[in-house]
Amino acid sequence: MTAPGPEPEEVPGLEPGGSVSPGDTPPDAGQTSGLSHPQPMPSKKGPVFALVIIGIIIVGMAAFFLLRAFDLLD
């Protein structure tokens, strides 16, 4: 079985142990420029609906425990 690509001894720019010397590393950012097409704005209906439902549940639970604390529920 052979290794894919060239042997490490034959690759230029490698130091002993397989690391690269300073200055031989690729640039930090890609070399492409420009923007992709505009991304659609996600709907806000779902999160708002979920927050309203959670608020209703919290208010209902608080009312239940307050009525329970004041002994107004049988």
Order of alpha helices (4+ residues) and beta strands (2+ residues): alpha
